[in-house]
Structures are given as structure tokens and as C-alpha cells.
Amino acid sequence: MPKNNGIKVLFVFLIFGFFIFPVFAGEADITLCELHEDIYFSCPLPGGKIVSVCASGNDKPSSGYVQYRYGAPEKIEFVYPKEKLPPKGRFYVVNASEGSVNLDIIKFYNGKYTYFVAQAFVSFLTVLKDDKVVLRKSCEAGGYAFVSRAASRGIEAIPKSAEDFR
């Protein structure tokens, strides 16, 4: 009888190893961040695109750098800012939670556009132009579709506003 239990346990571990572990291991690859960078947010979007917020040496708003990247690993289509600069005055963290709904946002402004990556029940990317939604895509499974706690230390916080709920 004990021999059969050992075989059953071994079988369960093999099933886990072959079918479950690769799913988790694959999630780590879903980012546009470089290996040495911290991942503040990253998720795959419909259509094969990825949105990532990457950082390095960023323990306060005036140190290191933070960059937003959008596209695919083989073709990054948009990077903000183009240079690797400290986030002060460029990126903002917003806790827009209300009641039992948690909503954490990293956002930045680029001309007439406002970009948000947000963690809620479903994480998403939103782009506003002149205060109107021009793009909203929900994250697909996998990735790092949550706002990292490190982002709250390295990026300046601002209060929530009406635009955070568009």
C-alpha cells in the first residue's frame, strides 16, 4: 500500500512538472523589459502587442530611470521617454481605489495624449487624447499585470482625478 502512494505522489509531481510549470515559466517572458531592469508593469495585449513599464536604479523619483514601452520584442513601436531618464515630472503613480475596488495606475503625459497602465480586477492600457478615450485594451493572461510596489517608491504619487476613471 505505501508503495502505491509513492507512485501516486510521483505521478502528481510529473503531471505538475510537465503541464503546469511551463505555464508559469512562460509568464516570466512576457515583457519588453531587459533582464537587468525592474518590471513595474507588463502585460500581453490582444493582437500580440505588449505594454511594459521598466526601470533601473529607481528608488526615488529623481534617481535611475523609468521607461514605457509598447510593441513586440522584435519591434518596439513606442518608447517614452526616448532617453533613460529619472521619472520625476514624467511619470506618476495614482491610487484611485474606491470602496472595495482597488485601482492602481502608472501614467504619463505626451503632448495631447495621456497614457495609463492600470491594475484593477482586469488590468489594462488606456490612452486618452484631449481627455477622450482613443484606445483601451485589457491585458491577456500572463505577464506582470500589476503595478509593482517598487513603482510606488520610485515614482511620485499624485491624487486621483476624473481622468483616472475614463
Backbone torsions as a table, in degrees:
resi	resn	phi	psi	omega
1	MET	NA	-48.1	178.1
2	PRO	-60.5	-31.9	179.4
3	LYS	-63.8	-41.3	177.8
4	ASN	-63.3	-39.2	178.8
5	ASN	-63.6	-39.3	178.2
6	GLY	-63.6	-39.6	178.7
7	ILE	-66.8	-41.1	178.8
8	LYS	-62.6	-42.8	179.2
9	VAL	-63.8	-44.3	178.3
10	LEU	-60.3	-43.5	179.1
11	PHE	-60.0	-44.1	179.2
12	VAL	-61.2	-44.6	179.0
13	PHE	-63.8	-38.0	178.0
14	LEU	-65.4	-44.1	177.9
15	ILE	-59.8	-46.6	179.7
16	PHE	-60.0	-46.5	-177.5
17	GLY	-63.2	-40.9	-176.1
18	PHE	-83.1	-33.0	-173.3
19	PHE	-109.9	-35.6	-175.0
20	ILE	-91.6	-48.6	-175.3
21	PHE	-56.8	-43.3	179.2
22	PRO	-59.7	-30.8	177.1
23	VAL	-61.9	-46.4	179.3
24	PHE	-69.3	-40.0	-179.1
25	ALA	-63.9	-38.0	-179.9
26	GLY	-65.7	-30.2	-179.1
27	GLU	-61.5	-32.4	-177.7
28	ALA	-64.9	-21.6	-177.2
29	ASP	-84.8	-7.9	-173.5
30	ILE	-88.2	79.4	179.9
31	THR	-163.6	155.7	172.8
32	LEU	-102.3	5.8	179.1
33	CYS	-78.4	150.3	176.4
34	GLU	-80.9	160.9	-175.5
35	LEU	-56.7	-35.9	-177.4
36	HIS	-82.6	-4.5	-175.5
37	GLU	-93.6	153.2	171.6
38	ASP	-81.8	142.2	178.7
39	ILE	-99.4	108.1	178.1
40	TYR	-82.8	-27.7	178.2
41	PHE	-170.5	140.7	174.8
42	SER	-164.9	133.1	176.6
43	CYS	-155.0	150.6	173.8
44	PRO	-78.5	142.6	179.7
45	LEU	-114.6	161.1	175.6
46	PRO	-56.4	145.6	178.9
47	GLY	89.5	7.1	175.7
48	GLY	83.6	5.2	177.6
49	LYS	-85.6	161.6	176.8
50	ILE	-132.2	142.0	171.7
51	VAL	-117.5	131.1	-178.6
52	SER	-138.4	144.7	168.7
53	VAL	-118.0	117.4	-172.6
54	CYS	-118.4	150.5	-178.0
55	ALA	-146.1	160.0	173.6
56	SER	-153.0	135.1	178.7
57	GLY	62.7	23.2	-173.9
58	ASN	-103.6	91.5	176.6
59	ASP	-111.7	-1.3	172.2
60	LYS	-156.7	159.7	-174.2
61	PRO	-56.3	-23.8	-177.4
62	SER	-97.6	9.0	-177.5
63	SER	-124.3	156.9	177.2
64	GLY	63.4	-148.9	176.8
65	TYR	-149.0	159.8	173.4
66	VAL	-136.0	135.8	176.8
67	GLN	-135.3	141.4	171.8
68	TYR	-95.8	134.8	178.7
69	ARG	-134.5	139.6	-178.8
70	TYR	-136.6	134.8	177.0
71	GLY	143.2	-142.4	178.4
72	ALA	-125.9	157.0	-178.4
73	PRO	-53.3	-36.6	-179.4
74	GLU	-83.1	-12.1	-179.3
75	LYS	-153.6	90.0	175.8
76	ILE	-78.4	122.3	-172.5
77	GLU	-90.4	-28.9	-176.6
78	PHE	-147.3	131.2	177.3
79	VAL	-129.5	132.5	176.8
80	TYR	-136.4	130.9	-17.6
81	PRO	-70.9	163.7	-178.4
82	LYS	-63.6	-36.5	177.2
83	GLU	-92.7	157.2	178.7
84	LYS	-86.5	97.6	-173.5
85	LEU	-121.5	156.8	174.2
86	PRO	-59.0	149.7	-174.3
87	PRO	-78.2	-11.5	-175.6
88	LYS	-55.5	124.9	-179.3
89	GLY	78.4	1.3	-179.4
90	ARG	-117.8	-43.2	-178.3
91	PHE	-120.0	151.8	-179.9
92	TYR	-139.5	145.9	173.2
93	VAL	-108.7	135.2	-180.0
94	VAL	-128.8	129.3	168.7
95	ASN	-99.2	102.7	-177.1
96	ALA	-103.7	24.9	-179.5
97	SER	-64.1	144.5	176.6
98	GLU	-143.1	130.4	-179.7
99	GLY	58.7	-127.2	-178.9
100	SER	-93.0	5.9	-179.4
101	VAL	-99.6	119.7	177.0
102	ASN	-91.9	132.1	178.3
103	LEU	-143.0	110.0	177.0
104	ASP	-112.6	137.0	-172.3
105	ILE	-132.7	141.9	163.0
106	ILE	-114.1	128.6	-178.3
107	LYS	-139.4	160.6	174.8
108	PHE	-152.4	162.5	-179.6
109	TYR	-114.1	138.0	177.7
110	ASN	-139.8	95.0	-175.7
111	GLY	64.2	-126.8	-179.8
112	LYS	-81.3	-0.4	-174.2
113	TYR	-104.8	143.5	171.6
114	THR	-121.7	128.2	-179.1
115	TYR	-110.7	135.0	176.3
116	PHE	-127.0	136.3	159.2
117	VAL	-115.7	131.7	-171.2
118	ALA	-135.5	145.2	176.0
119	GLN	-110.9	118.7	176.3
120	ALA	-143.0	-153.6	175.6
121	PHE	-55.6	-43.2	170.7
122	VAL	-121.3	127.9	180.0
123	SER	-82.0	154.8	-172.5
124	PHE	-159.6	166.8	171.5
125	LEU	-112.6	132.2	174.8
126	THR	-129.3	138.5	174.4
127	VAL	-124.9	127.7	176.1
128	LEU	-108.1	144.6	170.1
129	LYS	-126.1	122.7	-176.5
130	ASP	50.7	41.7	175.1
131	ASP	73.1	12.3	177.3
132	LYS	-117.8	140.9	-179.6
133	VAL	-68.0	122.1	175.2
134	VAL	-111.5	-15.3	178.2
135	LEU	-155.3	133.6	170.5
136	ARG	-145.3	122.1	178.5
137	LYS	-132.0	131.7	176.1
138	SER	-82.8	148.2	177.4
139	CYS	-71.4	143.9	172.5
140	GLU	-89.1	176.9	-178.1
141	ALA	-61.8	146.0	176.3
142	GLY	99.6	-177.6	176.9
143	GLY	78.4	-158.2	-178.8
144	TYR	-122.5	61.1	-173.2
145	ALA	-81.3	50.4	174.9
146	PHE	-144.9	151.9	177.7
147	VAL	-81.1	117.1	-177.6
148	SER	-62.0	144.4	175.9
149	ARG	-61.2	-31.0	178.7
150	ALA	-61.4	-30.8	178.0
151	ALA	-62.6	-35.7	179.9
152	SER	-67.4	-25.8	177.1
153	ARG	-84.2	-35.8	-172.4
154	GLY	-93.9	-16.9	-177.8
155	ILE	-117.4	138.6	-178.6
156	GLU	-67.9	140.8	-179.8
157	ALA	-90.5	142.2	172.9
158	ILE	-130.0	157.6	179.5
159	PRO	-68.9	155.5	177.1
160	LYS	-66.8	154.4	179.4
161	SER	-141.0	174.3	-178.5
162	ALA	-59.0	-35.7	-177.9
163	GLU	-64.1	-24.0	-179.9
164	ASP	-68.2	-12.6	-177.2
165	PHE	-113.2	14.8	179.5
166	ARG	-78.2	NA	NA
